[in-house]
Amino acid sequence: MLKAVLLNLDGIITNLSRFHFLAWKSIFSQHGIVFDDEQWSQLQNHSRTYIIKQTLEYNDIEITDELVSQIDSEKNALYQTLIQNELKPEDVNANILNIISQAKSKDLKVCLISHSKNAELIIERLGLARAFDFVCVPGKDVQDAITSLIGSSPVTESIVNFLTKSGFSGNECIGIENTSDGIEEYNLYNIFSVCVNNFDPEVSKKAKMSYHSVVDINLDEIIFKYYTVNSQE
């Protein structure tokens, strides 16, 4: 029986790419390091540590733990400032409030799944602090990049965190994601995966269902497909 709907933060609930890019570009510039749109498009789905090391290597700069740590700290501080000053409730993606409301009306738990340690600050700024039954993010002592069962996905710990807290099994949940690794993680834990991705058909093929955009998501349709698929397995 279906018990919960899991929503990814960045790319599903809201879009934070512009804040990350501005913070990275500003901090790298302060260190005399080039960071442009092309680099960001290639690196944006990776951890902070990976982005720093790849950018330093691209600019032929020696990679040291001290420099990586410094840039990481400076970037996150600036990112938090940008979020605090500029992120607003209007930045919640269209249809998300409807999805949350519909899920709750069906007595389903709604969970925020994120790899970001800034998730609580973000949902507070979005006016969604009380919208979720569970907010699952990496622990404070865990690096931004979690070692995944499938490789580089940072979603693993948050999913395990949710399943532990809720007592639910994966096949009692629907997970709505926009990244390839996130979809693979949901599949790994037998969570009914729904992909929202309008630019990479290969990502969509990995999911049980797919939509072009958040606006297109139809929760009743997803639930119907969930029960249809599970009745056949």
RAMO-V13446 format. One record per residue. N is the residue number from 1. PHI is phi in whole degrees, -180 to 180 (999 if undefined). Layout:
n = {N;N}
phi = {PHI;PHI}
This chain:
n = {1;2;3;4;5;6;7;8;9;10;11;12;13;14;15;16;17;18;19;20;21;22;23;24;25;26;27;28;29;30;31;32;33;34;35;36;37;38;39;40;41;42;43;44;45;46;47;48;49;50;51;52;53;54;55;56;57;58;59;60;61;62;63;64;65;66;67;68;69;70;71;72;73;74;75;76;77;78;79;80;81;82;83;84;85;86;87;88;89;90;91;92;93;94;95;96;97;98;99;100;101;102;103;104;105;106;107;108;109;110;111;112;113;114;115;116;117;118;119;120;121;122;123;124;125;126;127;128;129;130;131;132;133;134;135;136;137;138;139;140;141;142;143;144;145;146;147;148;149;150;151;152;153;154;155;156;157;158;159;160;161;162;163;164;165;166;167;168;169;170;171;172;173;174;175;176;177;178;179;180;181;182;183;184;185;186;187;188;189;190;191;192;193;194;195;196;197;198;199;200;201;202;203;204;205;206;207;208;209;210;211;212;213;214;215;216;217;218;219;220;221;222;223;224;225;226;227;228;229;230;231;232;233}
phi = {999;-70;-126;-153;-118;-106;-121;-73;-78;-80;105;-115;-74;-153;-121;-111;-56;-65;-70;-62;-62;-60;-68;-61;-61;-66;-68;-62;-60;-63;-97;72;-112;-77;-147;-122;-59;-64;-62;-63;-63;-86;-111;-64;-94;-108;-70;-60;-61;-64;-61;-64;-65;-66;-71;-64;-64;-61;-95;55;-111;-60;-91;-124;-60;-65;-68;-60;-64;-64;-63;-59;-66;-66;-63;-66;-64;-68;-60;-62;-64;-62;-62;-63;-90;-120;-77;-136;-55;-66;-86;-68;-62;-56;90;-66;-62;-66;-63;-62;-63;-63;-61;-66;-67;-99;62;-97;-76;-117;-124;-90;-112;-150;-94;-89;-75;-94;-58;-66;-62;-64;-70;-66;-67;-82;78;-114;-58;-107;-83;-111;-77;-139;-122;-116;-135;-60;-66;-64;-94;-106;-66;-59;-98;-91;-73;-94;-66;-112;138;-105;-65;-91;-86;-48;-62;-66;-66;-61;-57;-64;-62;-69;-65;-83;79;-83;-98;-58;-75;-102;-131;-110;-121;-107;-138;-126;-118;-62;-64;-63;-63;-63;-64;-59;-62;-62;-97;61;-86;-67;-89;-122;-100;-117;-160;-104;-130;-140;-61;-66;-67;-62;-64;-77;-93;-70;-143;-148;-134;-73;-150;-61;-60;-80;-61;-123;-65;-61;-65;-64;-63;-60;-67;-57;-70;-65;-65;-69;-73;-93;-99}
